[in-house]
Amino acid sequence: MAAQTVSAPAKKERLFSAFDDLRVRNGIKFGFAGTLALYWTQVLRLPHANWAILTVLVMMSAQFVGSAAIKAFLRSVGTISGAAIGVWLVGDYASTPAVLLPVLFIVIAFSSYKFGQYPASQVPYAYFLLGMTTLVVVTYGVTEPADAWQIGLDRTLEILVGVAASLLVNVILWPRYAREEFVETGRAALGVIRTLVLMHLDAFVTGGPAPPAVESIRSDFRSQLAALKNLLTAGARESTVFASRLSHYNEWLVSLVNLFHAALDLDRGRSENTVLVQVRTELRMVADAVSEEFDILTAPRSPGEKLRKGNLNEAFARLEEKINELRNEDFFFQIPMTAIRPFYAGVGALRSIRDELNNLHNYAEGLPRIRQPLSQPKPHWDPFPSIDWFWFKIGIKGGLVAVISIVLLKWINPPGAAGIPLIAFVITISGKTFLLAKGTGDMRAHQNFFLAALFFAALACFLMLATPFLATYLVMNVALFFILFAFGFFTARVAGMTFPRNIVLLSISSFVGLNPQTVVPAQTIIDTFSGMLFGLSIASIAGRLLWPTLPQGVVRGDILKMLGQMKALVRGDPNREKIETQLTLLTIETIQITGQMRNPGFRREDLKRLDAFIRELQIAASRLGVVVSRSGQLPEPTAPILRPELESIEVEICQLLDGFIECFHENDSSREFPRLHGALDKLDQALEVIRQNRILQHEALEAPVRLLELVDRYHAVVESLSRCSELVPTLADRRFWGDYAL
């Protein structure tokens, strides 16, 4: 009896604990939104409930709550505009292909381009709905032009029903906020960096050996960066508050990456024990203060709660006082420059750690949270963004696929005609989305087509047996709920839209479109999935023949963008903040996609070399950002001596970056790259002249610290780029960048 009494609450507790699982909650939300949309379509007597369900499946994949009113407005505007364009095209030009097809191409191409145009925001999905609704109305209208208005009205209402059901469930049932999840994920990333910083800091303070390999920490940090990057994209497209304050999140992310690299730079600060012993007490105080600051930043914090202040700045001020005392006693003049520069390099790395921790502290208080006053949004960099040529090509592909599908509908009248243009359009424009969700883009499109054919065949056989049992409305609702629950459960932790996810999504919509409440002939089921397979074949052929979105192509394009932006940074582009942010996001994206490069003959060692190159490029980009931000802060007495040498190094860095760009453009692995160490030797000689003449003797401590830190940063940049120049010839090979794996 006692055992039964105790077990009952335990069972109840286990039952409720199941709702703590994100997958369970997501599955329930999908189920409720789908059954609610189906109920409303029946109440309104709408003829095609599958369009409402399709809208639910697409919109519920956007799991974060934003401004419901703005979301509903944008989706509604996109849907109504698409319906109006579709009705106009079909109503006036159904019998005039010379007008219908070019206008349809322009509309679909434009909406596809805007769907992926940077920067991310909620607007692209409105364009997606515009293109999709136009295509749907034209698909149905070309066969029945007289019903164009009714088709347009029905599709609009069906899509709006799906929008309303999704927004209602997302807002009421276990709402998720991108801004809160960004804060939580950011704390986890800081926890990973904390381990790295304290490990290197302890080795620097004690003068001990270099920390062991930190590959596991790098791997964990990469995972956290990928999660933060996915949150940036999803949050900006799904939450109005998040999108309007995207600059705040970008600043925080850039500072986080800079902190990670500053920790690695501590290894460059290894100095002789005779130097370290003089300041070991102060260094330990700084180490304790750094640990305390990490405790503050990683501690859970309620919205609106202010971060407490740590002792980091005070501890660093004591370290600087001690260094100044040693300087006044001529301690540093009595030891060789080979010992001084590494020590100041370590102090410079500590300064960077302090600055980035202070930045993260300030940014964390400015990040939007729920139930607290919002900070002021910052203006975006580009009121008139440049053309994104990658998405320009995707737009052309989307428009061509839509036109080809409509032509084939009129020409050969294939089975399942209603689903052909839609699946061809969706799969065609989703190539990069598949890549960012750990897919392969358009690579292996034909294998995916074959696997989808097997799936459709199995599903058609199952539905022939199952549809008689779904004739009852109650059974249909229960079945739909559990199907949507399973879909939501298994996709809750998938970042983005994958190819299998899209296929299952469209299959569920087609299943609802069969309407089992009436007799469903076997031929109808076969025709439905034959049409989907026909549309998928159009997408796979177009995807492979016309500007295929391949992992190696996207990685190569990202590398070229990174090299071009690094060059702009060295040349003093005024938009430094913009370039640093884009470099950070590009390196994260490149690392995400590199894992999908699976070409024939591509060995693990090849992937490791590519990974090492991207890592060094990321480090060089971060160091360049620091160099550029501080190159204008040379102590005035040293400028005539050092400025010509620094300018010479910058010219040679640009020449080296030009060599990298040409190498990747031409796949030329035999190219010789300029060596930068001669320019560094001249810089060191100029530094020794300044020291011997005691030019900075009467300047404040800040002057020599800033000078030596800047010189060491130039050394660090050159070291990273030199390692890149060793790796580039091994990567400039068509095995890396060719079009493989059909």
VOGU-3710 file (C-alpha; in Angstrom, 3 decimals, decimal comma):
1> maaqtvsapa> 0,000/0,000/0,000  2,806/2,393/0,926  4,653/1,552/-2,265  1,581/2,285/-4,326  1,062/5,572/-2,476  4,623/6,643/-3,182  4,657/5,511/-6,800  1,545/7,462/-7,823  3,113/10,932/-7,325  6,324/9,665/-8,930
11> kkerlfsafd> 4,423/8,592/-12,048  2,619/11,922/-12,119  5,922/13,763/-11,778  7,444/11,749/-14,636  4,413/12,515/-16,777  4,755/16,259/-16,266  8,535/16,161/-16,651  8,004/14,904/-20,209  6,706/18,383/-21,058  10,139/19,793/-20,194
21> dlrvrngikf> 11,468/18,140/-23,336  11,625/20,659/-26,191  10,752/17,937/-28,702  7,550/16,980/-26,886  6,429/20,596/-26,578  7,221/21,256/-30,237  5,310/18,165/-31,324  2,244/19,173/-29,320  2,347/22,690/-30,786  2,502/21,311/-34,330
31> gfagtlalyw> -0,401/18,964/-33,599  -2,639/21,635/-32,105  -1,880/24,206/-34,817  -2,602/21,689/-37,596  -5,877/20,387/-36,159  -6,991/23,958/-35,402  -6,282/25,008/-39,009  -8,130/21,932/-40,319  -11,143/22,748/-38,125  -11,281/26,349/-39,357
41> tqvlrlphan> -11,093/25,278/-43,002  -14,089/23,003/-42,430  -16,059/25,737/-40,665  -15,345/28,179/-43,511  -16,055/25,468/-46,135  -12,705/26,019/-47,833  -12,103/23,428/-50,550  -8,397/22,705/-50,028  -7,425/22,306/-46,366  -3,960/21,114/-47,411
51> wailtvlvmm> -2,865/24,708/-48,120  -3,709/25,691/-44,562  -1,787/22,670/-43,259  1,175/23,447/-45,518  1,246/26,998/-44,160  1,133/25,646/-40,608  4,053/23,315/-41,288  6,154/26,117/-42,763  5,275/28,734/-40,154  5,535/26,449/-37,138
61> saqfvgsaai> 9,091/25,667/-38,218  9,735/29,278/-37,183  9,531/28,546/-33,474  10,275/31,947/-31,960  7,714/34,509/-30,895  8,060/37,996/-32,298  5,471/40,689/-32,826  2,322/38,768/-33,758  0,746/41,824/-35,343  3,719/42,553/-37,618
71> kaflrsvgti> 4,143/38,880/-38,476  0,484/38,566/-39,391  0,620/41,797/-41,382  3,681/40,798/-43,426  2,373/37,302/-44,124  -1,025/38,660/-45,046  0,431/41,303/-47,356  2,567/38,683/-49,092  -0,350/36,277/-49,493  -2,885/38,864/-50,690
81> sgaaigvwlv> -0,378/40,469/-53,075  0,523/37,085/-54,537  -3,140/36,158/-54,968  -3,885/39,483/-56,678  -0,950/39,072/-59,084  -1,937/35,467/-59,800  -5,588/36,342/-60,476  -4,543/39,225/-62,729  -2,139/37,028/-64,710  -4,551/34,129/-65,146
91> gdyastpavl> -7,626/36,270/-65,663  -6,099/38,457/-68,397  -3,277/36,434/-69,938  -4,024/32,707/-69,507  -4,353/32,412/-73,276  -1,353/34,675/-73,956  1,773/32,758/-72,885  4,021/35,484/-74,309  2,860/37,746/-71,455  1,978/35,202/-68,751
101> lpvlfiviaf> 5,309/33,366/-68,655  7,711/36,372/-68,667  5,706/38,163/-65,954  5,515/34,964/-63,872  9,286/34,548/-64,263  9,923/38,111/-63,068  7,610/37,778/-60,048  9,039/34,422/-58,928  12,640/35,448/-59,584  12,220/38,688/-57,618
111> ssykfgqypa> 10,483/37,013/-54,681  13,133/34,240/-54,600  15,925/36,813/-54,568  14,315/38,843/-51,802  13,695/35,658/-49,800  17,416/35,187/-49,290  18,657/38,753/-49,486  20,968/39,953/-46,716  20,304/41,251/-44,099  17,980/38,724/-42,559
121> sqvpyayfll> 14,655/40,098/-41,394  10,998/39,160/-41,307  10,378/40,711/-44,722  11,872/37,847/-46,824  9,158/35,437/-45,731  6,521/37,878/-46,981  8,232/37,764/-50,383  8,296/33,972/-50,198  4,536/33,926/-49,624  4,053/36,381/-52,484
131> gmttlvvvty> 5,922/34,096/-54,882  4,349/30,894/-53,587  0,782/32,258/-53,670  1,266/33,662/-57,177  2,571/30,289/-58,367  -0,284/28,385/-56,698  -2,988/30,585/-58,225  -1,381/30,394/-61,677  -0,996/26,599/-61,351  -4,712/26,105/-60,731
141> gvtepadawq> -5,813/29,011/-62,911  -4,162/27,996/-66,177  -6,400/24,946/-66,345  -9,536/26,802/-65,202  -9,183/30,526/-66,092  -12,872/31,181/-65,469  -12,417/30,286/-61,798  -9,352/32,489/-61,284  -11,030/34,804/-58,778  -12,453/31,947/-56,730
151> igldrtleil> -9,126/30,127/-56,753  -7,294/33,268/-55,639  -9,792/33,927/-52,856  -9,745/30,318/-51,635  -5,942/30,120/-51,587  -5,682/33,424/-49,771  -8,151/32,372/-47,089  -6,555/28,945/-46,705  -3,085/30,408/-46,255  -4,359/33,075/-43,842
161> vgvaasllvn> -6,085/30,375/-41,797  -2,728/28,572/-41,499  -1,012/31,834/-40,550  -3,593/32,613/-37,846  -3,487/29,101/-36,347  0,328/29,117/-36,229  0,605/32,549/-34,644  -2,049/31,747/-32,058  -0,451/28,485/-30,939  3,095/29,896/-30,953
171> vilwpryare> 2,096/32,852/-28,775  -0,085/30,956/-26,284  1,461/27,504/-25,960  5,023/27,383/-24,575  6,233/30,515/-26,373  9,933/30,608/-27,249  11,857/33,880/-27,417  14,964/34,127/-29,584  16,389/36,894/-27,395  16,191/34,694/-24,274
181> efvetgraal> 17,687/31,671/-26,032  20,503/33,839/-27,404  21,356/34,929/-23,853  21,328/31,308/-22,620  23,425/30,031/-25,535  25,798/32,969/-25,105  26,347/32,042/-21,465  27,159/28,484/-22,518  29,691/29,799/-25,078  31,275/31,996/-22,408
191> gvirtlvlmh> 31,563/28,931/-20,181  33,592/27,197/-22,902  35,851/30,250/-23,359  36,314/30,538/-19,602  38,077/27,168/-19,533  40,407/28,236/-22,337  41,176/31,686/-20,894  41,928/30,440/-17,376  44,074/27,599/-18,718  46,250/29,950/-20,790
201> ldafvtggpa> 46,237/32,607/-18,090  47,546/30,156/-15,503  50,350/29,088/-17,851  51,232/32,732/-18,515  51,261/33,719/-14,822  53,304/30,737/-13,636  55,594/30,652/-16,651  54,754/26,986/-17,015  54,540/24,936/-20,185  51,968/25,649/-22,862
211> ppavesirsd> 48,553/24,141/-22,157  47,863/20,784/-23,795  45,965/20,550/-27,054  42,682/22,411/-26,850  40,948/20,742/-29,789  38,015/19,630/-27,652  37,519/23,230/-26,455  37,748/24,498/-30,035  35,176/21,924/-31,117  32,792/22,887/-28,302
221> frsqlaalkn> 33,226/26,568/-29,090  32,526/25,962/-32,764  29,289/24,202/-31,852  28,268/27,142/-29,672  29,146/29,630/-32,437  27,074/27,655/-34,950  24,136/27,684/-32,520  24,492/31,455/-32,024  24,726/32,035/-35,790  21,569/29,964/-36,356
231> lltagarest> 19,817/31,960/-33,644  20,853/35,209/-35,325  19,312/34,081/-38,608  16,177/32,531/-37,113  15,627/35,305/-34,594  15,996/38,065/-37,185  13,442/36,407/-39,463  10,985/35,435/-36,753  11,117/38,171/-34,114  10,561/41,866/-34,785
241> vfasrlshyn> 12,342/42,902/-31,588  15,327/40,704/-32,398  15,549/41,951/-35,989  15,392/45,627/-35,004  18,299/45,168/-32,588  20,417/42,817/-34,659  23,408/45,148/-34,311  23,461/44,525/-30,542  23,739/40,775/-31,090  26,371/41,197/-33,809
251> ewlvslvnlf> 28,530/43,323/-31,491  28,249/40,733/-28,748  29,184/37,892/-31,114  32,208/39,733/-32,555  33,443/40,499/-29,046  32,979/36,842/-28,060  35,128/35,630/-30,977  37,772/38,277/-30,241  37,895/37,105/-26,610  38,510/33,536/-27,763
261> haaldldrgr> 41,428/34,611/-29,955  42,829/36,909/-27,252  43,070/33,847/-25,001  45,057/32,030/-27,689  47,339/35,086/-28,015  48,456/34,639/-24,389  50,713/31,870/-25,680  52,688/34,554/-27,503  53,409/36,250/-24,175  55,781/33,656/-22,756
271> sentvlvqvr> 58,682/35,531/-21,240  61,727/34,822/-19,094  61,086/34,110/-15,441  63,186/37,143/-14,477  60,437/39,357/-15,900  57,438/37,397/-14,643  58,710/37,083/-11,070  58,611/40,866/-10,689  54,864/41,081/-11,376  53,602/37,613/-10,424
281> telrmvadav> 51,513/38,862/-7,496  49,751/41,435/-9,661  49,232/38,885/-12,441  47,548/36,521/-9,986  45,221/39,333/-8,944  44,342/39,894/-12,610  43,731/36,153/-13,063  41,391/36,101/-10,057  39,550/39,165/-11,385  39,162/37,551/-14,825
291> seefdiltap> 37,717/34,434/-13,191  35,322/36,608/-11,178  34,192/38,445/-14,328  33,422/35,138/-16,029  31,382/34,153/-12,952  29,372/37,353/-13,346  28,788/36,922/-17,082  27,869/33,225/-16,942  25,579/33,420/-13,894  21,823/33,112/-14,571
301> rspgeklrkg> 20,176/36,524/-14,588  16,525/37,515/-14,557  15,297/40,001/-17,193  15,912/43,541/-15,981  18,498/42,471/-13,408  21,714/44,490/-13,614  25,090/42,773/-13,726  27,221/43,433/-10,675  30,594/45,073/-11,145  33,778/43,063/-10,743
311> nlneafarle> 37,333/44,060/-9,849  38,869/43,481/-13,269  39,737/47,103/-14,070  41,145/47,720/-10,596  43,321/44,598/-10,720  44,651/45,564/-14,139  45,380/49,095/-12,903  47,558/47,610/-10,118  49,437/45,538/-12,711  50,096/48,650/-14,785
321> ekinelrned> 51,300/50,530/-11,685  53,802/47,761/-10,948  55,038/47,702/-14,553  55,436/51,482/-14,420  57,522/51,197/-11,236  59,835/48,688/-12,937  60,061/50,964/-15,953  61,030/53,949/-13,823  63,766/51,815/-12,225  65,195/51,054/-15,718
331> fffqipmtai> 64,470/47,359/-15,183  63,326/46,813/-18,762  66,365/48,601/-20,197  68,663/46,089/-18,496  67,219/43,021/-20,234  67,213/42,200/-23,959  64,358/43,104/-26,282  63,835/39,372/-26,945  62,514/39,112/-23,378  60,681/42,427/-23,260
341> rpfyagvgal> 58,553/42,061/-26,378  57,019/38,675/-25,445  56,180/40,021/-22,001  54,470/43,082/-23,424  52,745/40,837/-25,948  51,277/38,916/-23,027  50,248/42,153/-21,331  48,667/43,238/-24,607  46,712/39,962/-24,777  45,595/40,558/-21,185
351> rsirdelnnl> 44,484/44,055/-22,164  42,461/42,581/-25,008  40,870/40,055/-22,640  40,027/42,870/-20,239  38,588/45,050/-23,013  36,490/42,243/-24,494  35,173/41,202/-21,070  34,210/44,827/-20,416  32,540/44,993/-23,829  30,625/41,774/-23,186
361> hnyaeglpri> 29,595/43,126/-19,785  28,198/46,299/-21,363  26,645/44,520/-24,348  24,977/41,939/-22,091  23,103/44,694/-20,273  21,956/46,098/-23,621  20,710/42,812/-25,094  16,904/42,834/-25,250  15,138/40,591/-22,731  11,466/39,884/-22,214
371> rqplsqpkph> 9,574/41,955/-19,654  12,123/44,771/-19,565  12,430/48,141/-21,339  14,073/47,776/-24,739  17,317/49,506/-25,630  17,334/51,861/-28,576  17,829/50,096/-31,932  20,952/51,015/-33,862  20,794/52,060/-37,515  21,857/49,443/-40,021
381> wdpfpsidwf> 25,029/49,866/-42,021  23,565/49,835/-45,523  20,335/51,719/-46,213  20,924/50,698/-49,857  22,452/47,191/-49,800  24,443/45,971/-52,771  23,254/43,192/-55,049  23,755/39,704/-53,642  24,815/37,826/-56,773  24,469/34,407/-55,181
391> wfkigikggl> 20,772/34,963/-54,495  20,400/36,719/-57,832  21,282/33,403/-59,492  18,942/31,518/-57,154  16,166/33,936/-58,151  16,741/33,206/-61,843  16,677/29,465/-61,129  13,423/29,796/-59,171  11,792/31,804/-61,969  12,925/29,362/-64,665
401> vavisivllk> 11,714/26,328/-62,728  8,301/27,945/-62,215  7,972/28,778/-65,924  9,132/25,300/-67,002  6,624/23,674/-64,652  3,702/25,733/-65,995  4,725/25,035/-69,605  4,848/21,296/-68,920  1,410/21,437/-67,277  -0,092/22,913/-70,440
411> winppgaagi> 2,002/20,855/-72,825  1,946/17,246/-71,559  -0,702/17,444/-68,796  1,237/15,266/-66,287  -0,471/13,484/-63,374  -0,657/15,334/-60,068  -0,282/18,655/-61,854  -1,239/20,784/-58,827  1,849/19,864/-56,811  4,480/20,037/-59,550
421> pliafvitis> 5,326/23,783/-59,640  5,249/24,132/-55,856  7,688/21,328/-55,016  9,967/22,318/-57,916  10,042/25,939/-56,700  10,600/25,147/-52,996  13,391/22,614/-53,550  15,142/24,843/-56,107  15,461/27,916/-53,881  16,373/25,959/-50,716
431> gktfllakgt> 19,880/24,821/-51,680  21,791/27,086/-49,296  19,219/26,514/-46,559  19,935/22,796/-46,863  23,673/23,472/-46,545  23,315/25,546/-43,380  21,183/22,753/-41,894  24,061/20,268/-42,460  22,753/19,076/-45,811  24,590/18,929/-49,130
441> gdmrahqnff> 22,707/21,588/-51,109  22,329/20,616/-54,767  25,101/18,050/-54,481  23,732/14,493/-54,665  20,440/15,863/-55,925  19,902/12,802/-58,116  20,513/10,414/-55,191  18,048/12,439/-53,144  15,549/12,176/-55,992  15,912/8,374/-56,000
451> laalffaala> 15,473/8,147/-52,209  12,429/10,452/-52,376  10,931/8,198/-55,084  11,246/5,187/-52,775  9,660/7,177/-49,946  6,755/8,346/-52,133  6,151/4,793/-53,376  6,033/3,410/-49,842  3,780/6,252/-48,691  1,387/5,751/-51,615
461> cflmlatpfl> 1,065/2,045/-50,806  0,401/2,820/-47,163  -2,265/5,426/-47,979  -4,106/3,023/-50,286  -4,554/0,779/-47,260  -5,118/3,518/-44,666  -7,514/6,005/-46,290  -10,675/3,903/-45,711  -9,972/4,014/-41,962  -9,651/7,834/-42,075
471> atylvmnval> -13,124/8,444/-43,470  -14,379/9,523/-40,038  -13,627/13,151/-39,229  -12,592/12,290/-35,648  -10,172/9,609/-36,797  -8,744/11,969/-39,406  -8,101/14,651/-36,770  -6,472/12,222/-34,383  -4,296/10,801/-37,150  -3,317/14,295/-38,313
481> ffilfafgff> -2,467/15,329/-34,749  -0,107/12,401/-34,241  1,484/12,819/-37,674  2,160/16,484/-36,967  3,310/15,628/-33,436  5,879/13,218/-34,874  7,014/15,814/-37,419  7,425/18,482/-34,738  9,115/16,052/-32,332  11,795/14,916/-34,755
491> tarvagmtfp> 12,482/18,356/-36,235  12,552/20,390/-33,009  16,347/20,438/-32,841  17,030/20,640/-36,566  18,509/24,046/-37,381  16,830/25,060/-40,619  14,994/23,350/-43,454  16,614/20,129/-44,686  15,763/18,197/-47,848  14,089/15,282/-45,967
501> rnivllsiss> 12,151/17,768/-43,853  10,811/19,532/-46,941  9,818/16,227/-48,558  7,943/15,078/-45,446  6,336/18,517/-45,101  5,001/18,449/-48,662  3,887/14,821/-48,246  1,806/15,694/-45,181  0,158/18,522/-47,118  -0,619/16,143/-49,994
511> fvglnpqtvv> -2,049/13,599/-47,569  -4,488/16,171/-46,188  -5,339/17,204/-49,755  -6,578/13,691/-50,504  -9,582/14,342/-48,202  -10,275/10,791/-46,911  -13,817/11,809/-45,827  -14,812/10,990/-49,400  -13,868/7,981/-51,486  -10,242/8,294/-52,604
521> paqtiidtfs> -9,449/6,234/-55,702  -6,054/4,545/-55,793  -5,304/6,395/-59,023  -5,679/9,732/-57,226  -3,080/8,701/-54,658  -0,720/7,498/-57,370  -1,220/10,693/-59,393  -0,590/12,894/-56,362  2,800/11,417/-55,553  3,718/11,006/-59,218
531> gmlfglsias> 3,217/14,766/-59,600  5,411/15,467/-56,591  8,093/13,211/-58,026  7,788/14,959/-61,395  8,270/18,359/-59,743  11,226/17,024/-57,765  12,852/15,804/-60,975  12,577/19,314/-62,460  14,207/20,769/-59,347  17,035/18,209/-59,272
541> iagrllwptl> 17,873/18,640/-62,968  17,760/22,441/-62,781  19,729/22,401/-59,529  22,538/20,365/-61,054  22,691/22,053/-64,461  22,273/25,719/-63,579  24,561/27,310/-60,947  24,397/24,368/-58,526  24,629/25,242/-54,833  27,482/22,971/-53,751
551> pqgvvrgdil> 29,356/22,969/-50,412  32,715/23,469/-52,100  31,364/26,341/-54,180  29,866/28,163/-51,203  33,013/27,624/-49,107  35,209/28,909/-51,924  32,964/31,951/-52,386  33,015/32,654/-48,639  36,819/32,389/-48,540  37,119/34,867/-51,415
561> kmlgqmkalv> 34,734/37,241/-49,632  36,774/36,953/-46,444  40,029/37,688/-48,263  38,480/40,678/-50,021  37,115/42,075/-46,760  40,436/41,581/-44,977  42,085/43,532/-47,764  39,511/46,317/-47,382  40,199/46,324/-43,640  43,948/46,791/-44,173
571> rgdpnrekie> 43,322/49,593/-46,661  41,346/51,531/-44,079  37,753/51,030/-45,208  35,625/53,399/-43,089  33,032/50,681/-42,385  35,339/48,759/-40,055  32,563/47,607/-37,717  30,557/46,235/-40,638  33,565/44,369/-42,072  34,517/42,839/-38,705
581> tqltlltiet> 30,956/41,618/-38,197  30,710/40,139/-41,681  34,101/38,451/-41,296  32,949/36,860/-38,045  29,686/35,606/-39,571  31,418/34,394/-42,746  33,994/32,345/-40,835  31,266/30,685/-38,772  29,239/29,911/-41,916  32,317/28,545/-43,712
591> iqitgqmrnp> 33,142/26,225/-40,831  29,510/25,039/-40,761  29,521/24,136/-44,453  33,026/22,680/-44,667  31,834/19,478/-43,011  29,536/18,808/-45,991  32,423/18,618/-48,490  32,505/14,909/-49,305  34,076/14,689/-52,752  35,460/11,471/-54,270
601> gfrredlkrl> 39,110/11,044/-53,355  38,742/13,646/-50,622  40,714/12,323/-47,650  40,431/13,212/-43,985  43,827/14,918/-44,183  42,508/17,196/-46,952  39,608/18,293/-44,780  41,974/18,904/-41,867  44,134/21,176/-44,048  41,092/23,127/-45,195
611> dafirelqia> 39,898/23,385/-41,605  43,333/24,600/-40,485  43,378/27,212/-43,255  39,956/28,589/-42,309  40,987/28,635/-38,661  44,162/30,593/-39,429  42,194/32,940/-41,663  39,738/33,526/-38,828  42,588/34,259/-36,404  44,278/36,576/-38,907
621> asrlgvvvsr> 41,001/38,437/-39,496  40,491/38,925/-35,757  44,058/40,159/-35,297  43,757/42,478/-38,282  40,695/44,048/-36,698  42,702/44,865/-33,569  45,668/46,153/-35,607  43,505/48,461/-37,716  41,658/49,791/-34,685  44,946/50,676/-32,951
631> sgqlpeptap> 47,271/51,561/-35,831  46,240/55,201/-35,591  47,255/55,313/-31,916  51,035/55,331/-32,369  52,768/57,507/-29,763  53,495/60,756/-31,532  57,320/60,743/-31,047  57,593/57,316/-32,701  55,339/57,961/-35,695  58,073/59,279/-38,069
641> ilrpelesie> 60,173/56,166/-37,404  57,507/53,460/-37,382  54,823/54,710/-39,756  56,831/54,021/-42,992  57,629/50,483/-41,805  54,007/49,775/-40,858  52,773/51,083/-44,202  55,298/48,848/-45,967  53,993/45,802/-44,072  50,389/46,728/-44,897
651> veicqlldgf> 51,236/46,978/-48,614  52,867/43,548/-48,522  49,900/42,082/-46,627  47,571/43,365/-49,364  49,842/41,829/-52,001  49,765/38,503/-50,159  45,965/38,622/-49,917  45,806/39,421/-53,649  47,927/36,339/-54,263  45,517/34,203/-52,235
661> iecfhendss> 42,553/35,595/-54,168  44,149/34,897/-57,557  45,167/31,439/-56,402  41,595/30,486/-55,468  40,168/32,133/-58,577  42,473/30,270/-60,940  43,054/27,031/-58,966  46,784/27,699/-59,338  48,737/25,727/-56,744  52,151/26,681/-58,155
671> refprlhgal> 51,970/30,389/-57,309  54,755/31,900/-55,196  53,646/34,194/-52,375  55,603/37,190/-51,060  57,431/36,733/-47,776  56,699/39,280/-45,065  59,433/38,576/-42,553  61,878/41,009/-44,159  59,483/43,872/-43,492  59,067/42,627/-39,912
681> dkldqalevi> 62,831/42,663/-39,397  62,921/46,325/-40,424  60,079/47,023/-37,994  62,037/45,359/-35,175  65,121/47,381/-36,062  63,083/50,589/-35,901  61,751/49,479/-32,520  65,294/48,917/-31,249  66,249/52,429/-32,401  63,376/53,857/-30,351
691> rqnrilqhea> 64,513/51,853/-27,336  68,199/52,749/-27,561  67,408/56,453/-27,943  64,881/56,273/-25,080  62,388/58,213/-27,150  59,502/57,166/-24,895  61,318/57,528/-21,589  59,289/60,553/-20,510  55,971/59,269/-21,868  53,305/57,620/-19,728
701> leapvrllel> 53,318/53,817/-19,463  50,418/53,644/-21,916  52,723/54,748/-24,755  55,276/51,893/-24,694  52,604/49,315/-23,858  50,481/50,428/-26,802  53,519/50,513/-29,095  54,862/47,075/-28,186  51,404/45,545/-28,301  50,838/46,971/-31,796
711> vdryhavves> 54,199/45,683/-33,054  53,460/42,243/-31,653  50,036/42,273/-33,307  51,679/42,884/-36,661  53,977/39,944/-35,953  50,947/37,811/-35,062  49,090/38,785/-38,259  52,128/37,958/-40,375  52,558/34,601/-38,624  48,923/33,652/-39,307
721> lsrcselvpt> 49,096/34,746/-42,939  52,405/32,917/-43,388  50,783/29,713/-42,165  47,944/30,392/-44,601  50,431/30,787/-47,448  51,821/27,334/-46,625  48,344/25,798/-46,768  46,924/27,584/-49,824  48,953/25,605/-52,432  47,570/22,358/-50,983
731> ladrrfwgdy> 44,015/23,685/-51,358  44,235/25,263/-54,820  43,210/22,018/-56,461  40,160/21,141/-58,522  39,605/18,200/-56,195  38,496/20,760/-53,627  36,451/23,079/-55,774  35,197/20,985/-58,701  31,619/19,845/-59,345  31,390/16,318/-58,005
741> al> 28,875/13,839/-56,594  25,910/14,211/-58,913
//
